[in-house]
Amino acid sequence: MKSKDKSMGKDVRYVATKIGIGYQDFEEIRAEHVFYVDKTNFIQEWWDEADKVTLITRPRRFGKTLNMSMLEKFFSIQYKGRNDLFQGLKIWEQENFRKLQGTYPVISLSFANIKETDYPTVRKKICQTLSNLYFEYEFLLDSDILGDRGKKFFESVSPDMDNTAATMAIYQLSLYLSRYYNKKVIILLDEYDTPMQEAYVNGYWEELAAFTRSMFNSAFKTNPYLERAIMTGITRVSKESIFSDLNNLEVVTTTSKKYADCFGFTEEEVFAALDEFEMSDRKPEVKNWYDGFSFGNRNDIYNPWSILNYLDKGQFSAYWANSSSNSLAGKLIREGSKNLKSSFESLLQGKTIITEIDEQIIYNQLDNDEQAVWSLLLASGYLKVKNFKCYMSDFGEWIQEYELELTNFEVRVMFRNVVRNWFSGTASSYNDFIKALLLGDVKAMNTYMNKVALATFSYFDTGKNPSEEEPERFYHGFVLGLMVELADRYTLTSNRESGFGRYDVMLEPKKAGDDGIILEFKVQDISTEKNLADTVKSALAQIDKMKYETMLVEKGVSAEKIRKYGFAFSGKNVLIDGR
């Protein structure tokens, strides 16, 4: 089926008008005749590039697995003669590519489901994946190409195999298939970095990195039986971590021009689908919710998962953002520094931040390097590049500076929910605190704030910087919670200039007649403050001395409508007073 986008003047090809949710197998999509946007141009583009090993990074749910399945069905000898899978699609118009269909042995595997909490378990699951792969080729045991040693190795591949066998398994299978078919192999590895992200979150990064580095070296670097290979993932893990020996690796990130429209839907493809499903009037809302992804020189990319779900259900929702765990993004912001949380406040308010970006993600630096955090959030699709500037520093170094903002409304909704979940374990006390704050009930504020702090204080720790030593991690996370919950009534700012100094939190009312609120956070200094009451007095004195109310007065809030509160912290104990 073809649809003509009149503004672009280009053919937009998609197949069938029956929406199917969750399909990732190319053959199944073709057999079930479900809606499919034709991305077979990726086959030609990748093959014509002739890169030996290609790593392509895209956010989750952008068609990586489906495209890898498409490549397998196109090139694999096991699908020789399956013209029915590609007839009517762009690739089949190329006669030279018709001749390529079904002509290579293909090794296809995925690490997408390897999400374990400890190294022994993740290693065993990788070995199980390799064992399942060998099971598909058991017919090789009946051939003459293995020999006794080959058969012995083949039969040794199991969930309990040693490191030598595990890290050589893909290499050895390449050898066997190359001998059997008298042709080099194509290797397809989908979601290569899923175990790596889990390793960072669960604290076994170094062990898994060493294991993976050895496997990748044998499979992709020292493999004379390799024709070509593709790896896909969300992030570009630093070369030093697992790719140190791969000098034949072509890396295609979200800022690269290669394959810019091969993953995700372009705006012309989305709008053509909306026309087909008689939803043309929804284009502005769809654009606001789901547009914003940028790959290479294409700034009009939409997430397929959200679009398919919207076409199916006809309702706006954060389909992509809620389709899988956002735990890593939430962890990095929750445990991040005061500066990182302040920058995130700006993003939630629709503003931008400016930072340097290194597209190589160094996971073991995420705890201490804000730039690495923003790089990961950009690669994961939560942020987009609004502007880019490259210049030479005073020290003669080239600086690449990015202006970043949240990708779209869907992502903003997702992050609001992430922040809410930080306090889900104390939802009742947290909500009661907010009610008490709005009512000016200091006694109730103290009661509920102490319950929240006791239950969630350590939740904001990184482990390396305990909250007892750096309590900003907790109370700036708490400020983000206030921002989310009070967004309809107040504009919240923190650590901004006002009068002669800086205040911690200012709540500027959106509705005339509502009180303005200033919150000053202070950690007890035991050398000068005997108890928390002294710390509270110091916090309130700071508000008056620095004339923090100046900005509220300038914005039309009368002095008698401004409430001031001091928050004193000592470990997990909190004392609040105000006037």
Secondary structure, DSSP 4 states (H G I P E B T S, - for coil): -EEEETTTTEEEEEE-SB--SS---HHHHHHHTB-EE--THHHHHHHHHT-SEEEEE--TTSSHHHHHHHHHHHHBGGGTT-GGGTTTSGGGG-HHHHTTTT-B-EEEEE-TT---SSHHHHHHHHHHHHHHHHHHTGGGGGSSSSHHHHHHHHHH-STT--HHHHHHHHHHHHHHHHHHHTS-EEEEEESTTHHHHHHHHHT-HHHHHHHHHHHHIIIIIS-TTEEEEEEEESSEE-HHHH-TT-TTEEEE-TT-STTTTTSSEEHHHHHHHHHHTT-GGGHHHHHHHH--EEETTEEEEE-HHHHHHHHHH-----TTTTSS--HHHHHHHHTS-HHHHHHHHHHHTT--EEEE--SEE-GGGTTT-HHHHHHHHHHTTSEEEEEEEEEE-TTS-EEEEEEEEES-HHHHHHHHHHHHHHTGGGHHHHHHHHHHHHHT-HHHHHHHHHHHHHHHGGGG--SSS-TTT-THHHHHHHHHHHHHHTTTTEEEEES-EETTEE-SEEEEESSTTSPEEEEEEEE--TTT-SSHHHHHHHHHHHHHHTTTTHHHHHTT--GGGEEEEEEEEETTEEEEEE-
